[in-house]
């Protein structure tokens, strides 16, 4: 299961028995065995069956999202998920499995939750709902809903919204990593090379010593070789121009980092769409997604207020993050604790959204606008259609199957047909209608490509190069 393919159920899953960086053993078990263990460790077999099934669907989707996004493997870890409940799901090696849970898992282990229009399994966050509350599913809350007569799907919609579906009977197979079967180097050709080129172009917007690759044509030539070597040098890899395992996964990790992506984006959302999610007070030593979101908010606010230091975006609540939180609290007259309680979280979110609203139009020159709030279809008119047409045309520069269309501000048949092609090419429901999911997917790809066009001195100068002006071809 990789981001390039339709999801399938892995035959096995490898669990790290501790926090990601701990020196703990890795345990590989079949996927159904893993889910049975998690369910037996986290929920009670005496609960109503509808509650059990709703929880198991969430546990399956959570695990599959980790596998699908290669969340840990892209960070260089040799496992798919941990048993740290601060980050993942409880897994107890060798524990007894409850009989009714085993029966349910055998029935539904190859079913999972998705958002409407999305491919990837939903990052189905959840908590027990008593000692810990969260924006996702409440495990004990499912019991109350089941006792009210709700079925598993209806219970899930109470927590994840009405725009979810259950994919059923997904195939089970051994899943290779996204890593190419052989290292890529000078002379290699193919789609994997093209992926590398597009990602390097996007990363080069933040790291200008990486030369631009134009066009990203799937041919690993001299320019791609120089770009790979520059990337390797920046990130302390062996500078050999070969894209092996270390370079491949480091590029995926950095690419996601510069786009500010993680599990949130894997649900089709961006940080600007993050809801006010508060689980528990965050303080020195806390880790995880919430810490990373707080760091992102603080980093953004530091651009508006120079009294707030910029924290690292590493998901670890260290002293730098503590200092940034304390500075924010001081600036907005909150008790200066350096900890993020509910009051600090809500004000941080509100200030972040308010500051974003003050950004000038120029900020969107290379960044797509957020979804306009209404579905766009044949006959729609206005600036939102104009932006959509512009984004499609930028995508068409890199993906020949997507046609260029006139920028008219009118959602005409040519625009609809281009949307059809985009949806087909990127494995989305082929509707010809631009809802929030299609908009976000178009916008995300536009950001990636447009970001790759940002040039710095010594990068691609903006005109066609050839032997007559000293340029080296990217062909081998």
C-alpha positions in Angstrom: 0.0 0.0 0.0 1.7 3.2 -1.2 0.6 6.7 -2.0 1.0 5.9 -5.7 -1.5 3.0 -5.8 -5.0 2.1 -4.7 -5.0 0.9 -1.1 -4.9 -2.8 -0.4 -4.8 -4.7 2.9 -1.2 -5.7 3.8 -0.6 -9.4 4.4 1.6 -8.5 7.4 2.3 -5.4 9.4 5.5 -4.7 11.4 5.0 -3.1 14.9 7.8 -1.4 16.9 7.3 -2.2 20.6 8.0 1.2 21.9 8.3 4.9 20.9 9.8 5.4 17.4 13.4 6.1 18.4 13.5 3.5 21.3 15.7 0.5 21.1 12.8 -1.9 21.1 12.1 -5.0 19.1 10.0 -5.1 15.9 7.2 -7.7 15.7 5.7 -8.7 12.3 2.3 -10.3 12.4 -0.6 -10.8 10.0 -2.8 -7.8 9.6 -5.9 -9.5 11.1 -3.8 -10.7 14.0 -2.6 -7.1 14.6 -6.2 -5.7 14.6 -7.4 -8.5 16.9 -4.6 -7.7 19.4 -5.3 -3.9 19.2 -9.1 -4.4 19.7 -8.6 -6.8 22.6 -6.2 -4.3 24.2 -8.3 -1.2 23.8 -12.0 -2.1 24.0 -14.2 -4.4 26.0 -15.7 -7.6 24.6 -18.9 -7.0 26.6 -19.7 -3.8 24.6 -22.6 -3.9 22.1 -21.6 -5.4 18.8 -22.3 -2.2 16.9 -19.9 -0.3 19.2 -17.2 -3.0 18.8 -17.5 -2.9 15.0 -17.3 0.9 14.9 -14.2 0.9 17.0 -12.6 -1.9 14.9 -13.3 0.0 11.7 -11.5 3.0 13.2 -8.6 0.9 14.3 -8.3 -0.7 10.9 -8.3 2.7 9.1 -5.8 4.2 11.5 -3.3 1.4 10.9 -3.9 1.3 7.1 -3.3 5.1 7.0 0.1 4.6 8.6 0.9 1.9 6.1 -0.5 3.8 3.1 1.4 7.0 3.8 4.6 5.1 4.8 4.6 7.4 7.8 7.5 5.7 9.6 9.3 4.2 6.7 9.6 7.6 5.1 11.4 8.7 8.2 13.9 5.9 7.9 12.4 3.4 10.4 12.1 -0.3 9.5 8.5 -0.7 10.7 5.0 0.4 9.9 3.5 1.4 13.2 4.5 1.6 16.9 2.6 0.3 20.0 3.1 3.7 21.7 -0.4 4.9 22.6 0.9 8.5 22.5 1.3 8.1 18.8 -0.4 4.9 17.6 -2.5 2.0 19.0 -2.0 -0.4 21.8 -0.5 -3.8 20.8 0.6 -6.3 23.5 2.8 -9.1 22.2 1.3 -12.5 23.1 -1.9 -11.3 24.7 -5.1 -13.4 24.7 -7.7 -12.5 22.0 -11.4 -12.3 22.9 -13.4 -14.7 20.9 -16.2 -12.3 19.7 -13.6 -9.7 18.7 -11.7 -12.3 16.7 -14.9 -13.2 14.9 -15.7 -9.6 14.0 -12.2 -8.9 12.8 -12.2 -12.0 10.6 -15.4 -10.5 9.0 -14.3 -6.9 8.5 -10.5 -6.7 8.6 -10.4 -5.9 4.9 -12.8 -2.9 5.2 -11.9 0.6 6.1 -13.1 4.2 6.3 -12.5 6.8 3.5 -13.7 10.4 3.0 -15.9 10.9 0.0 -13.8 11.3 -3.1 -10.6 10.2 -1.3 -8.6 7.1 -1.9 -6.5 6.8 1.2 -7.8 5.2 4.4 -9.0 7.8 6.9 -6.6 8.8 9.7 -9.3 7.8 12.1 -8.2 9.4 15.4 -9.9 8.3 18.6 -9.6 8.3 22.3 -11.3 6.6 25.3 -13.7 9.5 25.8 -13.3 9.5 29.6 -9.8 10.3 30.8 -8.9 11.6 27.4 -11.2 13.5 25.0 -10.4 14.4 21.4 -11.9 15.5 18.1 -12.2 11.9 16.9 -14.1 8.9 18.0 -14.9 8.4 21.7 -14.6 4.7 22.5 -17.0 4.9 25.5 -19.2 7.2 23.5 -19.8 4.5 20.9 -21.3 2.3 23.7 -24.0 5.0 24.4 -24.7 5.4 20.7 -25.0 1.6 20.2 -27.4 1.4 23.2 -29.5 4.1 21.4 -29.9 1.7 18.5 -27.3 3.2 16.0 -25.4 0.8 13.7 -21.6 0.9 13.2 -21.7 3.2 10.2 -24.1 5.7 11.9 -21.9 5.7 14.9 -18.8 6.5 12.8 -20.7 9.4 11.1 -21.3 10.9 14.6 -17.6 11.4 14.9 -16.1 11.7 11.5 -19.0 13.4 9.6 -21.5 12.3 7.0 -18.9 12.4 4.1 -17.4 9.0 4.9 -17.8 5.7 3.2 -16.8 2.1 4.1 -14.6 0.4 1.5 -15.3 -3.3 1.8 -13.6 -6.5 0.6 -10.3 -4.7 -0.3 -7.8 -7.2 -1.7 -5.1 -8.6 0.6 -1.5 -8.9 -0.7 2.1 -8.5 0.1 2.9 -4.8 -0.2 6.3 -3.7 -1.3 7.7 -0.3 -0.2 7.4 2.5 -2.6 11.2 2.3 -3.0 12.1 1.5 -6.6 13.2 -2.1 -7.1 16.7 -0.9 -8.1 18.6 2.3 -7.2 18.1 5.1 -9.7 21.1 6.8 -11.1 22.5 8.6 -14.2 20.9 6.9 -17.2 17.7 5.6 -15.5 14.4 6.4 -17.0 10.7 6.1 -16.0 8.0 7.4 -13.8 10.0 7.0 -10.6 12.6 9.3 -12.0 9.9 11.8 -12.9 8.6 11.7 -9.3 12.1 12.4 -8.0 12.5 15.3 -10.4 9.1 16.9 -9.4 9.9 16.5 -5.7 13.4 18.0 -6.1 12.0 21.0 -8.0 9.5 21.6 -5.2 12.2 21.1 -2.5 14.5 23.5 -4.4 12.2 26.4 -3.7 13.3 26.1 -0.1 16.8 24.9 -0.7 18.1 27.1 -3.6 21.4 25.3 -4.0 19.5 22.5 -5.6 19.4 23.2 -9.4 16.1 23.1 -11.2 15.3 20.1 -13.5 13.5 21.3 -16.6 11.5 19.6 -17.9 10.8 16.8 -15.4 10.8 14.2 -18.1 11.6 10.9 -16.4 15.2 10.9 -17.8 18.0 10.8 -15.2 20.5 13.0 -16.9 23.3 15.4 -15.8 21.0 18.0 -14.3 19.1 15.5 -12.3 22.4 14.0 -11.2 23.5 17.5 -10.0 20.2 18.1 -8.2 20.4 14.7 -6.4 24.0 15.3 -5.3 23.1 18.8 -4.0 20.1 17.3 -2.1 22.4 14.6 -0.6 25.0 17.1 0.5 22.4 19.3 2.2 20.9 16.4 4.1 24.2 14.7 5.1 23.7 11.7 2.8 26.4 9.9 0.8 27.0 12.2 -2.2 27.0 9.7 -4.9 24.1 10.8 -7.2 22.4 7.5 -6.6 18.8 7.4 -5.3 18.8 4.4 -3.1 16.7 3.8 0.0 18.2 6.5 2.2 17.9 9.2 -0.5 14.4 8.1 -1.6 12.9 8.2 1.8 14.7 11.4 2.8 13.3 13.1 -0.3 9.8 11.9 0.6 10.2 13.2 4.1 11.6 16.6 3.1 9.1 17.0 0.3 6.2 16.4 2.8 7.9 18.8 5.3 8.2 21.7 2.9 4.6 21.3 2.0 3.6 21.1 5.6 2.0 17.7 5.1 1.3 14.9 7.6 -1.8 12.9 8.6 -4.0 16.0 8.4 -3.3 16.4 4.7 -3.8 12.7 4.1 -7.4 13.4 5.0 -7.6 15.9 2.2 -7.2 18.9 4.5 -4.5 21.6 5.0 -3.3 23.2 8.2 -5.6 26.2 7.4 -8.5 23.8 7.7 -7.5 22.3 11.1 -10.3 22.3 13.5 -9.9 23.4 17.1 -8.7 20.0 18.4 -7.7 19.8 22.0 -7.0 16.6 23.7 -4.9 17.4 26.8 -2.4 20.0 28.1 0.8 19.9 26.1 4.0 20.6 27.9 7.8 20.0 27.9 8.3 16.4 26.7 5.0 16.0 24.8 5.2 14.6 21.3 3.0 14.0 18.3 0.7 15.6 15.8 -0.8 18.2 18.1 2.7 19.4 19.0 3.6 19.7 15.3 0.4 21.7 14.6 1.1 24.1 17.5 4.7 24.5 16.2 3.3 25.3 12.7 0.9 27.9 14.1 3.7 29.5 16.1 6.1 29.5 13.2 3.4 31.3 11.1 2.7 33.8 13.8 6.4 34.5 14.2 6.3 36.0 10.7 3.7 38.6 12.0 5.2 39.2 15.5 9.0 39.2 16.0 8.6 38.7 19.7 7.7 35.1 19.1 10.7 32.9 18.4 10.3 30.3 15.6 10.2 26.7 17.0 11.3 23.6 15.1 8.7 21.7 13.2 9.6 18.3 14.7 6.5 17.3 16.8 8.6 17.4 20.0 7.7 19.8 22.7 11.2 20.9 23.6 12.6 24.1 25.2 12.4 26.1 22.0 8.7 25.3 21.6 8.2 26.1 25.3 9.8 29.5 24.8 7.7 30.2 21.8 4.5 29.3 23.7 5.5 31.5 26.6 6.2 34.4 24.2 2.8 34.0 22.7 1.1 33.9 26.1 3.0 37.0 27.1 2.0 38.9 23.9 -1.7 38.0 24.4 -1.9 38.5 28.2 -2.3 34.8 29.1 -0.7 33.2 32.1 2.9 32.7 31.0 3.2 29.0 31.8 4.9 27.8 28.6 2.2 25.0 28.4 -0.6 24.8 26.0 -3.9 24.4 27.9 -7.4 24.8 26.3 -7.4 28.6 26.6 -3.9 28.9 24.9 -4.9 26.4 22.2 -8.1 28.2 21.3 -6.5 31.6 21.2 -3.5 30.4 19.3 -5.9 28.9 16.6 -8.0 32.1 16.5 -5.0 34.4 16.1 -3.5 32.2 13.4 -6.7 32.3 11.4 -7.0 36.1 11.9 -3.4 36.7 10.8 -3.9 34.5 7.7 -6.9 36.7 6.7 -4.6 39.8 6.5 -2.3 38.2 3.9 -2.0 40.2 0.7 -3.1 38.8 -2.6 0.5 38.5 -3.7 0.9 35.6 -1.3 -1.2 33.5 -3.7 1.1 34.0 -6.7 2.6 30.5 -6.2 0.1 29.1 -3.6 -3.4 27.9 -4.4 -6.3 29.5 -2.6 -8.4 27.5 -0.2 -11.7 25.8 -1.3 -14.2 28.7 -2.0 -16.9 27.0 0.1 -19.3 26.1 -2.8 -19.2 23.2 -5.3 -18.2 24.3 -8.8 -19.9 22.8 -11.8 -20.9 23.4 -15.4 -22.4 26.9 -15.7 -20.6 28.3 -12.6 -18.9 31.7 -13.1 -16.5 34.0 -11.3 -13.0 34.4 -10.0 -13.0 31.0 -8.4 -13.4 29.4 -11.8 -10.6 31.6 -13.2 -8.3 30.3 -10.4 -9.4 26.7 -11.1 -8.6 27.1 -14.8 -5.2 28.6 -14.0 -4.3 25.7 -11.7 -5.4 23.2 -14.3 -3.2 24.8 -16.9 -0.1 24.7 -14.6 -0.8 21.0 -14.0 -1.1 20.5 -17.8 2.5 21.7 -18.2 3.7 18.7 -16.3 1.0 16.1 -17.1 0.4 15.8 -20.8 -2.9 13.9 -20.3 -4.5 17.0 -18.7 -5.5 19.5 -21.4 -4.9 23.2 -21.3 -8.1 25.3 -21.3 -9.0 29.0 -21.8 -9.0 31.1 -18.7 -12.4 32.6 -19.0 -13.9 32.5 -15.5 -16.8 30.4 -16.9 -17.1 26.7 -16.0 -17.7 25.6 -19.6 -17.5 22.2 -21.2 -13.8 22.4 -21.8 -13.3 23.0 -18.1 -15.6 20.1 -17.2 -13.7 17.8 -19.6 -10.4 18.9 -18.1 -11.8 18.1 -14.6 -13.0 14.7 -15.9 -9.4 14.0 -17.1 -7.8 15.1 -13.8 -10.2 13.0 -11.8 -9.6 9.9 -14.0 -5.8 10.4 -14.0 -5.6 10.7 -10.3 -8.1 8.0 -9.4 -10.9 10.1 -8.1 -14.7 9.7 -8.7 -15.2 11.0 -12.2 -18.0 13.6 -11.7 -16.8 16.6 -13.7 -17.7 18.6 -10.5 -15.2 20.4 -8.3 -16.1 19.7 -4.7 -13.8 20.3 -1.8 -11.9 17.0 -2.4 -11.2 17.7 -6.1 -10.3 21.3 -5.3 -7.9 20.3 -2.6 -6.3 17.7 -4.9 -5.9 20.1 -7.8 -4.7 22.8 -5.4 -2.1 20.5 -3.8 -0.7 19.4 -7.1 -0.6 23.0 -8.3 1.3 24.0 -5.2 3.8 21.3 -5.8 4.4 22.2 -9.4 4.2 26.0 -9.0 6.5 25.8 -6.0 9.0 24.0 -8.2 9.0 27.0 -10.6 10.3 29.4 -7.9 13.8 30.2 -9.0 16.8 31.4 -7.1 20.2 32.6 -8.4 22.1 29.8 -10.1 19.0 27.7 -10.7 17.2 27.4 -14.1 17.3 30.9 -15.5 13.9 30.9 -17.3 14.9 30.5 -20.9 15.7 27.4 -23.0 19.2 26.3 -22.7 21.2 24.5 -25.4 24.7 23.6 -26.3 25.1 26.9 -28.0 25.0 28.8 -24.7 26.9 26.2 -22.7 24.0 24.2 -21.1 24.3 20.6 -20.4 21.5 18.4 -21.5 19.6 16.3 -18.9 19.6 13.4 -21.3 22.2 10.7 -20.6 
